[in-house]
């Protein structure tokens, strides 16, 4: 019986669904849901105890080049660790033997962390449940959401909205049970009602924040900056469409989760180049970067000069 440690992204369905797939395949599983800037520290915690695990999977996330070099030089580490990623900005990490980064596969289909992880599981730990139409549909929906190709299949977007409604923990619990009990996938009446309400709330929120953008010049780019913690994908895509010709890209600062999400407005923008300067990662037209830990404290000091954070 394999003992597996899974590190995956906390932010969206593409990070959550690998947990579900792992729970279906492995009886002995430990997992961590992480932000991008937490991965290196977590891996460093695991390395001294790595012999406890048969494999450590890192999915929809990646590690620093410095840490990758350390792992590459250790036979035990690189045999046990598997990094599976799809972010275009990390393609250079394919130089390491234990890292696989695939943006577009051999037949021209854009991949997500979940779709790549499913392929890996089928190749190495195949079990009949992984071939259920229900799982195939959900994995395809998540791939389309995460690669912004859902317009070809609009119903796919509902999974992203339900993730926002449920939260990551309930999303994992709910769909783990669902895929075990159902052969095919469809939204039920409760889902459809929640999605209808959520769509109304999203549109109302976009209408409220669209005029709150702050124009900022950064590294030669004209950036529309917005402080917003909600509906990141929907807000970013809507604002990018609204402000064509005004900004190069949109930056949504999320203080609660201490990260920034970016959406390109102009087609010729490569956000991976910009975000790597700030410790970030992602794709050409959608990316993210962490907010330094001291930023919330600095904001408090700006609002309340002379204050002391206890």
Secondary structure, 3 states (H helix, E strand, C coil): CCEEEEEEECCCHHHHHHHHHHHHHCCEEEEEEECHHHHHHHHHHHHCCHHHCCEEEEECCCCCHHHHHHHHCCHHHHHHEEEEECCHHHHHHHHCCCEEECCECCCCCECCHHHHHHHHHHHHHCCHHHHCHHHHHHHHHHHHHHCCCHHHHHHHHHHHHHHHHHCHHHHHHHHHHHHHHCCCCCCCHHHHHHHHHHHHHHHHHHHHHCCCCEEEEECCEEEEEEECCCCHHHHHHHHHHHCCCCCCEEEEEECCCCEEEEEECCCCCCHHHHHHCCCCEECCCEEEEECCCCHHHHHHHHHCCCCCCC
